Amino acid sequence: MAQPSIFDQILDPASRANPYPLYAELRKTPVARQDDGAYVVSTYDEIVALLHDPRVSSDPRKRPDVAGETPAPEEGPPGIPPDFIRLDPPQHDQLRELATRPFGPPSSPGRVEGMRSWLAEVTHGLIDNFAGKHRVDIVDDFAYPLPVTAICRLLGVPLEDQPRFHHWADAFVATMDPSTGTFAERQRKRNHVQAELGEYMDGLADAHVRQPGDDLISGLLTDTGPHGPMSRKDILSTASLLLVAGHETTVNLIANGVLTLLRHPDVLDRLRREPDLITPLVEELLRYEPPVQMLSNRATVADIDIAGTTIPQGSPLVLMLAAGSRDSHRFADPDRFDPDRTDNQHFGFGGGIHYCYGAPLARVEAQVALPALAHRLVNPRLVADPPPYRPNPTLRGPRHLLVELDTLAPATEQEQAAPGERLTR
Ligand code: HEM
């Protein structure tokens, strides 16, 4: 039997706890053709180049194996058009611009920063729920409910609907695992999930039309900007994308963060003493243990010459972001977790026109969550190292992260506590 390729070994769940030695192997061939015709790209400069190359498409309808299978916007119940992560310019740019108006600068500059104190309240409420326990699961009891509460609040999605959309979010995330089927099969599943989620969002949009609030869905519905409001159908796909994109990614950033801090007690100690360390620390986490390890949603729409290889038109691409962020030609001592690192242009949030829309929110969530845990968990210890991982090689993170603690320190006066939200996964 043929030896599995390095990429196949990376997809194997057995590699999930530590894929980094395999990434180092992969970087020896910066652009590696796979048996199925896909090209896996693993070095920093080549990934940057392809993230910014207009000959690289994110639109699945332009791939030979999917063409004709994705319903056009006007087809298929309930006619949910592709969200902007799956569109190329100019449609991508138009929708992203409209989606940014109620979320960030220049139209809504204070939106995310304005959530910081509310996020701190939710954070401390969740930590208060640990009272009396000597063992907690950082994933289920903290890293999951915090971002889900945040994205629901931002979008105007009722938190009590969480059991309804949770399985859609899970199904959506599963379609990002290249080991679960061909790209075309995964796109079909994704369309199906998006249709169900879109139907749910449709009902919600009706409610927001009747009673607009200070949330993103209301903002999109009532926008009076120069280009008018986003169309109703595009709002449904955009809101569905944001709900899902704001889920598993930030969960993993927080869980990976706690794991990394417990593996580096010197840094944990510093964080307790030096609050400003959190900003570079979160950036280093995004480089060192990124929640999104690869992008397998790209294909070439023309021949591309790169690193001595010609990638033919119509080839699927896999951009190994996590491998690029540990490329020694770009980062000194890349396997070292070093929050003092400067010039840290990691791929944690991707790059180019699809650079993560939610990055400001994800950053603030991690910047609030990690110092709060560092202060309040007294003598935290990992129960298992490595912890059990989810099988998904794209969105990589622990399934559970059990931590033992002696006791809980009270929140300081500034750290106002509110009742924590309890969510079940
Ligand atoms: C730590 C948390 C997060 C990480 C690591 C992350 C990572 C990423 C990455 C790598 C991309 C690029 C995808 C591509 O190029 O195809 C991306 C895009 C995106 N992210 Fe995030 N993300 C996070 C949180 C969020 C949150 C909280 C939201 C929503 C509020 C969000 C919304 C989006 C959207 C809408 C896109 C598509 C942007 C576009 O196509 O222009 N993300 N994210």
Residues whose N, C-alpha, C, O or C-beta is under 5 A from the ligand:
A	BS01	HEM	F84 I85 R96 L242 A245 G246 T249 T250 L253 P291 V292 L295 F347 G348 F349 G350 I353 H354 Y355 C356 Y357 G358 A359 L361 A362
